Amino acid sequence: MSPQAPLPPPSAAEAPDVAAPRTASGPVLSVQDLSVSYWGGAGPARAVDQVNLELAPGEFVAVVGESGCGKSTLLFSIAKLLTPPAEVTGGQVVFGGQNMVAMTDKQLRAVRWRGMSVVMQSAMNALNPVASVRAQFADAMKAHGERRKDVVLARSEEVLRMVGIDPVHLSSYPHQLSGGMRQRVMIAMALLFSPELILMDEPTSALDVVAQRSLMVQVKQLQAQLGFAIIFVTHDMSLVSHFSDRVVVMYAGQVVEQSPTRPLFDGPMHPYAQGLLEAFPSVYGPRVPLLGIPGNPPDLAQLPQGCNFNPRCPRATDRCRAESPRLVELGDRRVRCLLYEPGGTDGAKP
C-alpha cells in the first residue's frame, strides 16, 4: 500500500520541532488498562476497552479513528468528566502520582485547570454565552483561590496575548468573536495556570482550513514555549501528519495501532489504519483513488466474535473470526492484529 502524501510540514518558524520538557523524567500521564462502558437496555457497551497509554513531558499525541470508536470517551475518562450512563469499569489514570479514577470531586477540582486542562470541541457551546471573556477567566481563577483583581486581570491579558488576541477582547462576549477567536479563548483559558497536560477534543472541527492551520501553529508554538503535553482527538489526518509526535489509532474501543507519526504515515501496519489513510485525500503526490473502509463500525454492545475489525477487514482469515488479537509490541510501534502474531502472514509487515 502507498499512503497518500501528507501536506508539507510547517516551517521551523511556524512550529518548532521539539517542545521543551517540563520535568526531567517520567511520564506526565499513565493510563493503565482503562475500560469505560455505557449502560443501556441492550446491556453494557464498552466504549473504551483496556486502553494503555503513556504520555511524556512535552509530547503531542493524536488519537484518531471513526466516529464512535471511543476517542472522546477516552479523553473524558482521563479528565474524569464522564456522566451517566458512562462509567469507568476498570483500570486507572495516573496523573501527578495520583489515580484520577479514585479521586473525589474536591481532589479533582485541585487538579483541573492547574495541572490538567480541557479544550472542548465547540467553543461556542463550551463558553458561557452570557458572560464576558473577562468574567469567565476570573471565575476560573477564583475557583482555584486567586481573588486579587489585579493578578486576575494581568494573567487574563497575558494568556490572551499568548494566543494572539488583543486584551481589549476581555470585554467581548462569545457571540462577538469569530470561531477561530473563540477556540483561541478556550486555549487561553486552559493556559491560565500553566498546566502540564492539555486535552483537546477536536478543537478545529468547526473551523475552515486556514483557521485550522493558524490555530494549530499557535498551539505548537505555545507548547514549545511552555512545555505542556497534549492529547489531541481529531478526524483530520492532515493535522495529525503535521503536528503530532505519536498517533494512537482506535477502533471499537480498542487501540489497534500506536506509532510515531512518520512511520505510521509511511507504512501503516493495521488494516484499519491502512484504510483510514486510503480514505484521506491529499493535494500532493500522485493521484490515487480514495478507497474508504467498507461497512460500518460494530455495535459496541454486540461485538463480533474474534477481532472487532474482521467483518470489514479485507485480509481477515478464519483465525481472525475466531480469535481476539492482543496488542503486539514491535520496536517503538504496537499493533493489534493476528497477522503480526506467531502463525500470522509474513507479508503483512510493511
GUVO-267167 format. One record per residue (C-alpha): residue number from 1; residue in three letters; x, y, z. Coordinates in nm, 4 decimals. Example, Ala and Ser with C-alpha at 12.3 -4.5 7.8 and 13.67 -1.06 7.14 Angstrom:
# residues 2
R/1/ALA/1.2300/-0.4500/0.7800
R/2/SER/1.3670/-0.1060/0.7140
***
This chain:
# residues 350
R/1/MET/0.0000/0.0000/0.0000
R/2/SER/0.1179/0.3526/-0.0778
R/3/PRO/-0.0372/0.6003/0.1657
R/4/GLN/-0.1184/0.9412/0.0310
R/5/ALA/0.1487/1.2032/0.0698
R/6/PRO/0.0768/1.4340/0.3631
R/7/LEU/0.0823/1.8099/0.3348
R/8/PRO/0.4292/1.9595/0.3831
R/9/PRO/0.5148/2.0237/0.7490
R/10/PRO/0.5133/2.3776/0.8857
R/11/SER/0.8401/2.5652/0.8811
R/12/ALA/1.0580/2.5843/1.1884
R/13/ALA/0.9451/2.9429/1.2364
R/14/GLU/0.5815/2.8321/1.2412
R/15/ALA/0.6067/2.5288/1.4660
R/16/PRO/0.9282/2.4378/1.6462
R/17/ASP/1.0226/2.0721/1.6173
R/18/VAL/1.0743/1.9953/1.9847
R/19/ALA/0.8739/2.1105/2.2832
R/20/ALA/1.0762/2.1869/2.5930
R/21/PRO/1.0081/1.9213/2.8577
R/22/ARG/0.8781/2.0433/3.1907
R/23/THR/1.0122/1.7626/3.4032
R/24/ALA/1.3378/1.5706/3.3866
R/25/SER/1.1948/1.2221/3.3501
R/26/GLY/0.8896/1.0016/3.3885
R/27/PRO/0.5545/1.0196/3.2108
R/28/VAL/0.3170/1.3103/3.2616
R/29/LEU/0.0231/1.0710/3.2301
R/30/SER/-0.0102/0.6944/3.2575
R/31/VAL/-0.3337/0.5238/3.1507
R/32/GLN/-0.3395/0.1616/3.2638
R/33/ASP/-0.5949/-0.0955/3.1417
R/34/LEU/-0.8680/0.1692/3.1302
R/35/SER/-1.2177/0.0461/3.0423
R/36/VAL/-1.5371/0.2515/3.0111
R/37/SER/-1.8895/0.1228/2.9465
R/38/TYR/-2.2187/0.2890/2.8606
R/39/TRP/-2.5105/0.1174/3.0319
R/40/GLY/-2.8353/0.0734/2.8390
R/41/GLY/-3.1251/-0.1579/2.7748
R/42/ALA/-2.9176/-0.3845/2.5496
R/43/GLY/-2.6540/-0.4253/2.8194
R/44/PRO/-2.3178/-0.2540/2.8644
R/45/ALA/-2.1496/-0.1091/2.5558
R/46/ARG/-1.7744/-0.0998/2.6154
R/47/ALA/-1.6564/0.2237/2.4529
R/48/VAL/-1.3008/0.2023/2.5908
R/49/ASP/-1.1538/-0.1456/2.6240
R/50/GLN/-0.8401/-0.1900/2.8365
R/51/VAL/-0.6501/0.1026/2.6888
R/52/ASN/-0.2893/0.1645/2.7922
R/53/LEU/-0.1167/0.4920/2.7136
R/54/GLU/0.1806/0.6862/2.8478
R/55/LEU/0.2479/1.0489/2.7667
R/56/ALA/0.5949/1.2001/2.8002
R/57/PRO/0.6546/1.5628/2.9058
R/58/GLY/0.6046/1.7976/2.6112
R/59/GLU/0.4734/1.5214/2.3839
R/60/PHE/0.1906/1.5708/2.1324
R/61/VAL/-0.0179/1.2536/2.0920
R/62/ALA/-0.3048/1.2374/1.8426
R/63/VAL/-0.5949/0.9931/1.8899
R/64/VAL/-0.7715/0.9069/1.5639
R/65/GLY/-1.0486/0.6838/1.4344
R/66/GLU/-1.4048/0.6909/1.3053
R/67/SER/-1.6951/0.8428/1.4975
R/68/GLY/-1.7961/0.6116/1.7791
R/69/CYS/-1.4553/0.4450/1.8136
R/70/GLY/-1.4071/0.5731/2.1701
R/71/LYS/-1.1728/0.8702/2.1164
R/72/SER/-1.3734/1.1323/2.3035
R/73/THR/-1.4814/0.8832/2.5700
R/74/LEU/-1.1132/0.8097/2.6359
R/75/LEU/-1.0398/1.1823/2.6637
R/76/PHE/-1.3299/1.2492/2.9006
R/77/SER/-1.2479/0.9469/3.1137
R/78/ILE/-0.8891/1.0719/3.1537
R/79/ALA/-1.0244/1.4077/3.2766
R/80/LYS/-1.2968/1.2284/3.4748
R/81/LEU/-1.5692/1.4282/3.3022
R/82/LEU/-1.7878/1.1295/3.2156
R/83/THR/-2.1560/1.1439/3.3094
R/84/PRO/-2.4123/0.8600/3.3340
R/85/PRO/-2.4763/0.6267/3.1603
R/86/ALA/-2.0971/0.6195/3.1073
R/87/GLU/-1.8881/0.4620/3.3825
R/88/VAL/-1.5243/0.3672/3.4290
R/89/THR/-1.5361/-0.0095/3.4860
R/90/GLY/-1.1659/-0.0836/3.5253
R/91/GLY/-0.8117/0.0447/3.5201
R/92/GLN/-0.6580/0.3687/3.6392
R/93/VAL/-0.5421/0.7074/3.5154
R/94/VAL/-0.2267/0.8200/3.6959
R/95/PHE/-0.1524/1.1917/3.6793
R/96/GLY/0.0814/1.3696/3.9177
R/97/GLY/0.1349/1.0420/4.1011
R/98/GLN/-0.2370/1.0088/4.1821
R/99/ASN/-0.5070/0.7849/4.0386
R/100/MET/-0.7646/1.0222/3.8874
R/101/VAL/-1.0290/0.7476/3.8796
R/102/ALA/-1.0281/0.7212/4.2601
R/103/MET/-1.0257/1.0966/4.3295
R/104/THR/-1.3110/1.2793/4.4986
R/105/ASP/-1.4703/1.5854/4.3387
R/106/LYS/-1.2794/1.8085/4.5789
R/107/GLN/-0.9484/1.6481/4.4856
R/108/LEU/-1.0325/1.6752/4.1149
R/109/ARG/-1.1041/2.0457/4.1407
R/110/ALA/-0.7492/2.0985/4.2651
R/111/VAL/-0.6076/1.9141/3.9611
R/112/ARG/-0.8255/2.0506/3.6806
R/113/TRP/-0.7018/2.3755/3.5228
R/114/ARG/-0.3908/2.3818/3.7436
R/115/GLY/-0.2398/2.0516/3.6318
R/116/MET/-0.4690/1.9389/3.3525
R/117/SER/-0.6927/2.1453/3.1241
R/118/VAL/-0.9515/2.0527/2.8612
R/119/VAL/-1.0323/2.2335/2.5351
R/120/MET/-1.3765/2.1293/2.4174
R/121/GLN/-1.4886/2.0589/2.0619
R/122/SER/-1.7238/2.3556/2.0199
R/123/ALA/-1.6058/2.6743/2.1880
R/124/MET/-1.9432/2.8413/2.1260
R/125/ASN/-2.1101/2.5727/2.3361
R/126/ALA/-1.8297/2.5417/2.5924
R/127/LEU/-1.8108/2.9141/2.6694
R/128/ASN/-2.0848/3.0854/2.8695
R/129/PRO/-2.2800/3.2906/2.6113
R/130/VAL/-2.3984/3.5493/2.8669
R/131/ALA/-2.0629/3.6155/3.0363
R/132/SER/-1.7718/3.8171/2.9019
R/133/VAL/-1.4326/3.6618/2.8436
R/134/ARG/-1.3024/3.8593/3.1427
R/135/ALA/-1.5729/3.7187/3.3713
R/136/GLN/-1.5115/3.3613/3.2610
R/137/PHE/-1.1372/3.3875/3.3139
R/138/ALA/-1.1969/3.5454/3.6558
R/139/ASP/-1.4372/3.2648/3.7546
R/140/ALA/-1.1784/3.0007/3.6690
R/141/MET/-0.9052/3.1748/3.8674
R/142/LYS/-1.1297/3.2462/4.1660
R/143/ALA/-1.2322/2.8789/4.1750
R/144/HIS/-0.8642/2.7992/4.2363
R/145/GLY/-0.8094/3.0593/4.5055
R/146/GLU/-0.6843/3.3604/4.3114
R/147/ARG/-0.9098/3.6542/4.4039
R/148/ARG/-0.6790/3.9561/4.3646
R/149/LYS/-0.8304/4.1565/4.0824
R/150/ASP/-0.5000/4.2965/3.9624
R/151/VAL/-0.3464/3.9460/3.9384
R/152/VAL/-0.6544/3.8058/3.7631
R/153/LEU/-0.6557/4.0903/3.5104
R/154/ALA/-0.2803/4.0714/3.4436
R/155/ARG/-0.2894/3.6945/3.3888
R/156/SER/-0.6011/3.7195/3.1694
R/157/GLU/-0.4330/3.9774/2.9483
R/158/GLU/-0.1143/3.7700/2.9358
R/159/VAL/-0.2793/3.4470/2.8194
R/160/LEU/-0.4845/3.6303/2.5556
R/161/ARG/-0.1652/3.7807/2.4148
R/162/MET/-0.0132/3.4297/2.4122
R/163/VAL/-0.2828/3.3118/2.1708
R/164/GLY/-0.2642/3.6243/1.9545
R/165/ILE/-0.5759/3.8079/2.0775
R/166/ASP/-0.5767/4.1742/2.1808
R/167/PRO/-0.6670/4.2024/2.5530
R/168/VAL/-0.9378/4.4512/2.4543
R/169/HIS/-1.1476/4.1419/2.3801
R/170/LEU/-1.1654/4.0601/2.7511
R/171/SER/-1.4819/4.2716/2.7409
R/172/SER/-1.6247/4.0736/2.4478
R/173/TYR/-1.8911/3.8037/2.4668
R/174/PRO/-1.8536/3.4743/2.2776
R/175/HIS/-2.1028/3.5701/2.0046
R/176/GLN/-1.8919/3.8773/1.9251
R/177/LEU/-1.5887/3.6644/1.8367
R/178/SER/-1.5138/3.4569/1.5276
R/179/GLY/-1.4920/3.0787/1.5519
R/180/GLY/-1.1131/3.0862/1.5477
R/181/MET/-1.1008/3.3528/1.8177
R/182/ARG/-1.3393/3.1550/2.0387
R/183/GLN/-1.1167/2.8490/2.0125
R/184/ARG/-0.8152/3.0647/2.0988
R/185/VAL/-1.0020/3.1983/2.4016
R/186/MET/-1.0632/2.8381/2.5133
R/187/ILE/-0.6920/2.7622/2.4756
R/188/ALA/-0.6031/3.0805/2.6649
R/189/MET/-0.8353/2.9729/2.9461
R/190/ALA/-0.6669/2.6319/2.9502
R/191/LEU/-0.3310/2.8092/2.9987
R/192/LEU/-0.4367/3.0253/3.2945
R/193/PHE/-0.2459/2.8077/3.5437
R/194/SER/0.0294/2.6756/3.3102
R/195/PRO/-0.0834/2.3098/3.3213
R/196/GLU/0.1398/2.0141/3.2407
R/197/LEU/-0.1247/1.8491/3.0213
R/198/ILE/-0.3920/1.9848/2.7857
R/199/LEU/-0.6624/1.7565/2.6453
R/200/MET/-0.8125/1.8740/2.3151
R/201/ASP/-1.1353/1.7261/2.1793
R/202/GLU/-1.1480/1.8122/1.8073
R/203/PRO/-1.0880/2.1843/1.8669
R/204/THR/-1.0582/2.2595/1.4933
R/205/SER/-1.3683/2.0753/1.3675
R/206/ALA/-1.5783/2.3909/1.3173
R/207/LEU/-1.3011/2.5960/1.1534
R/208/ASP/-1.2012/2.6443/0.7911
R/209/VAL/-0.8665/2.5041/0.6801
R/210/VAL/-0.6835/2.8379/0.7057
R/211/ALA/-0.8087/2.8946/1.0620
R/212/GLN/-0.7260/2.5334/1.1487
R/213/ARG/-0.3635/2.5673/1.0453
R/214/SER/-0.3268/2.9063/1.2138
R/215/LEU/-0.4679/2.7708/1.5390
R/216/MET/-0.2524/2.4571/1.5366
R/217/VAL/0.0664/2.6505/1.4581
R/218/GLN/-0.0146/2.8722/1.7563
R/219/VAL/-0.0678/2.5661/1.9766
R/220/LYS/0.2679/2.4157/1.8731
R/221/GLN/0.4466/2.7428/1.9403
R/222/LEU/0.2904/2.7641/2.2853
R/223/GLN/0.3800/2.4013/2.3522
R/224/ALA/0.7431/2.4675/2.2613
R/225/GLN/0.7462/2.7778/2.4792
R/226/LEU/0.5695/2.6359/2.7864
R/227/GLY/0.6441/2.2626/2.7596
R/228/PHE/0.2986/2.1169/2.8234
R/229/ALA/0.1927/1.7798/2.6799
R/230/ILE/-0.1120/1.7391/2.4535
R/231/ILE/-0.3623/1.4649/2.3778
R/232/PHE/-0.5386/1.5700/2.0599
R/233/VAL/-0.8545/1.3917/1.9444
R/234/THR/-0.9314/1.4500/1.5769
R/235/HIS/-1.0660/1.3123/1.2498
R/236/ASP/-0.8291/1.5270/1.0449
R/237/MET/-0.5330/1.3185/0.9320
R/238/SER/-0.3596/1.6201/0.7746
R/239/LEU/-0.3369/1.7883/1.1159
R/240/VAL/-0.2076/1.4630/1.2616
R/241/SER/0.0654/1.4359/0.9974
R/242/HIS/0.1735/1.7958/1.0580
R/243/PHE/0.1727/1.8385/1.4297
R/244/SER/0.1701/1.5146/1.6313
R/245/ASP/0.4699/1.3233/1.7639
R/246/ARG/0.2804/0.9965/1.8051
R/247/VAL/-0.0519/0.8539/1.6866
R/248/VAL/-0.2971/0.6257/1.8647
R/249/VAL/-0.5473/0.4597/1.6278
R/250/MET/-0.8682/0.3394/1.7961
R/251/TYR/-1.1369/0.1047/1.6675
R/252/ALA/-1.4399/-0.0240/1.8626
R/253/GLY/-1.2939/0.0996/2.1912
R/254/GLN/-0.9531/-0.0646/2.1466
R/255/VAL/-0.6126/0.0698/2.0490
R/256/VAL/-0.5373/-0.1113/1.7230
R/257/GLU/-0.2144/0.0689/1.6401
R/258/GLN/0.0201/0.3026/1.8240
R/259/SER/0.3179/0.4510/1.6446
R/260/PRO/0.5412/0.7539/1.5994
R/261/THR/0.3697/0.9733/1.3415
R/262/ARG/0.6034/0.9498/1.0438
R/263/PRO/0.6358/0.5688/1.0418
R/264/LEU/0.2563/0.5371/1.0617
R/265/PHE/0.2046/0.7536/0.7542
R/266/ASP/0.4915/0.5903/0.5680
R/267/GLY/0.3735/0.2365/0.6416
R/268/PRO/0.0590/0.1733/0.8478
R/269/MET/0.0564/-0.1786/0.9907
R/270/HIS/-0.3030/-0.2482/1.0950
R/271/PRO/-0.5525/-0.2919/0.8073
R/272/TYR/-0.7819/-0.0358/0.9737
R/273/ALA/-0.5035/0.2250/0.9881
R/274/GLN/-0.4315/0.1500/0.6216
R/275/GLY/-0.7983/0.2077/0.5413
R/276/LEU/-0.8026/0.5407/0.7242
R/277/LEU/-0.5082/0.6686/0.5205
R/278/GLU/-0.6542/0.5378/0.1935
R/279/ALA/-0.9700/0.7387/0.2692
R/280/PHE/-0.7689/1.0563/0.3282
R/281/PRO/-0.7384/1.2887/0.0246
R/282/SER/-0.4241/1.4843/-0.0491
R/283/VAL/-0.3405/1.7619/-0.2942
R/284/TYR/0.0231/1.6445/-0.3065
R/285/GLY/0.1791/1.3391/-0.4681
R/286/PRO/0.0345/1.1201/-0.7439
R/287/ARG/-0.3399/1.0986/-0.7961
R/288/VAL/-0.4789/0.7857/-0.6310
R/289/PRO/-0.8376/0.6688/-0.5769
R/290/LEU/-0.9989/0.7103/-0.2363
R/291/LEU/-1.0894/0.3591/-0.1299
R/292/GLY/-1.2524/0.4052/0.2084
R/293/ILE/-1.3470/0.1283/0.4507
R/294/PRO/-1.6472/-0.0900/0.3627
R/295/GLY/-1.9261/-0.1464/0.6144
R/296/ASN/-1.9916/0.0285/0.9440
R/297/PRO/-1.8352/0.0203/1.2915
R/298/PRO/-1.9817/-0.2562/1.5109
R/299/ASP/-2.2440/-0.2195/1.7825
R/300/LEU/-2.0349/-0.1892/2.0982
R/301/ALA/-2.2969/-0.3864/2.2918
R/302/GLN/-2.2768/-0.6758/2.0434
R/303/LEU/-1.9219/-0.7005/1.9197
R/304/PRO/-1.8318/-0.9674/1.6614
R/305/GLN/-1.6511/-1.2814/1.7642
R/306/GLY/-1.2758/-1.2692/1.7224
R/307/CYS/-1.1152/-0.9466/1.6002
R/308/ASN/-1.3510/-0.6492/1.6218
R/309/PHE/-1.2454/-0.5375/1.2733
R/310/ASN/-1.2800/-0.8746/1.0991
R/311/PRO/-1.6235/-0.8103/0.9328
R/312/ARG/-1.4725/-0.5097/0.7474
R/313/CYS/-1.1157/-0.6297/0.7043
R/314/PRO/-1.0012/-0.7243/0.3512
R/315/ARG/-0.7355/-0.9549/0.4994
R/316/ALA/-0.9493/-1.1379/0.7576
R/317/THR/-0.8989/-1.5136/0.7914
R/318/ASP/-1.0886/-1.7847/0.9777
R/319/ARG/-0.8486/-1.7314/1.2656
R/320/CYS/-0.9435/-1.3593/1.2763
R/321/ARG/-1.3099/-1.4565/1.3052
R/322/ALA/-1.2407/-1.6876/1.5992
R/323/GLU/-0.9520/-1.5380/1.7986
R/324/SER/-0.9185/-1.1943/1.9594
R/325/PRO/-0.5780/-1.0384/1.8855
R/326/ARG/-0.3541/-0.8916/2.1504
R/327/LEU/-0.1504/-0.5728/2.1208
R/328/VAL/0.1885/-0.6801/1.9828
R/329/GLU/0.4934/-0.4646/2.0511
R/330/LEU/0.7275/-0.4236/1.7529
R/331/GLY/1.0079/-0.1820/1.8372
R/332/ASP/0.8556/0.1593/1.9070
R/333/ARG/0.5257/0.0551/1.7476
R/334/ARG/0.2326/-0.1549/1.8692
R/335/VAL/-0.0329/-0.3248/1.6588
R/336/ARG/-0.3390/-0.5358/1.7465
R/337/CYS/-0.3518/-0.7800/1.4563
R/338/LEU/-0.3120/-1.1559/1.4247
R/339/LEU/-0.1038/-1.1019/1.1105
R/340/TYR/0.1798/-0.9916/1.3402
R/341/GLU/0.1427/-1.2741/1.5924
R/342/PRO/0.3072/-1.6169/1.5585
R/343/GLY/0.1402/-1.8005/1.2731
R/344/GLY/0.0393/-1.4759/1.1005
R/345/THR/0.1205/-1.3810/0.7428
R/346/ASP/0.4788/-1.2604/0.6969
R/347/GLY/0.3718/-1.0471/0.4040
R/348/ALA/0.1616/-0.8332/0.6356
R/349/LYS/0.4640/-0.6407/0.7543
R/350/PRO/0.5433/-0.3180/0.5688
***
